[in-house]
């Protein structure tokens, strides 16, 4: 299941309520959940922050973070800019 949908269901939120929480329209939340679109880096960070880290950035941007670095590190900890720059995009 999509991480945003899982979070919403776990917290009893509609797409509209989740959108209000993170500052997005319901249609955008729907498109993220259906896989039509992925959030930008900035939006993923905002979602991460507004959910108090319960939605990790790597879960919101699977295409970018689908590599061995992510699998080998605990991404609940902050990532440094140096680590981001050295991470290979696949």
C-alpha positions in Angstrom: 0.0 0.0 0.0 1.1 3.5 -0.7 2.8 5.1 2.3 0.6 8.2 2.3 -2.6 6.1 2.1 -1.2 3.9 4.9 -0.5 6.9 7.1 -4.0 8.4 6.3 -5.8 5.2 7.2 -3.8 4.7 10.3 -4.7 8.2 11.5 -8.3 8.2 10.3 -7.7 11.0 7.8 -9.5 11.6 4.5 -7.4 12.8 1.5 -8.8 16.3 2.1 -7.8 16.3 5.8 -4.4 14.9 5.0 -4.0 17.6 2.3 -4.9 20.3 4.8 -2.3 18.9 7.3 0.5 19.0 4.7 -0.7 22.0 2.6 -1.8 20.1 -0.5 -5.0 19.9 -2.4 -7.0 16.7 -2.3 -6.4 16.1 -6.0 -2.6 16.1 -5.4 -2.9 13.7 -2.5 -5.0 11.4 -4.7 -2.4 11.6 -7.5 0.4 10.7 -5.1 -1.5 7.8 -3.7 -2.4 6.4 -7.1 1.2 6.7 -8.4 0.3 9.1 -11.1 2.7 11.6 -9.6 5.5 11.7 -7.0 6.1 14.7 -4.8 9.0 17.0 -5.4 11.9 16.9 -3.0 10.6 20.0 -1.3 7.1 18.6 -0.9 8.4 15.3 0.3 10.3 17.1 3.0 7.3 19.1 4.0 5.1 16.0 4.2 7.9 14.4 6.3 8.0 17.4 8.6 4.3 17.8 9.0 3.9 14.1 9.9 6.6 14.4 12.5 8.8 12.1 10.5 6.3 9.2 10.4 6.4 9.4 6.6 10.1 9.1 5.7 11.4 10.9 2.6 12.7 7.7 1.1 9.2 6.2 1.2 7.8 9.3 -0.6 10.4 9.3 -3.3 11.0 5.6 -4.1 12.3 6.2 -7.6 15.1 8.3 -6.2 16.1 6.3 -3.2 15.8 2.8 -4.6 19.4 1.8 -4.2 21.7 0.0 -1.8 22.6 3.1 0.2 19.0 3.4 1.4 18.8 -0.3 2.1 22.0 -0.2 4.2 21.2 2.9 6.3 18.6 3.9 8.9 16.9 6.8 7.2 14.9 7.8 10.2 18.1 9.7 11.0 18.8 13.0 9.1 20.7 12.7 5.9 23.5 15.2 5.3 23.8 17.1 2.1 27.0 15.3 1.4 25.2 11.9 1.6 22.5 13.2 -0.7 25.0 14.4 -3.3 27.0 11.1 -3.2 23.9 8.9 -3.6 23.6 7.4 -7.0 20.2 8.0 -8.7 19.0 4.8 -10.5 
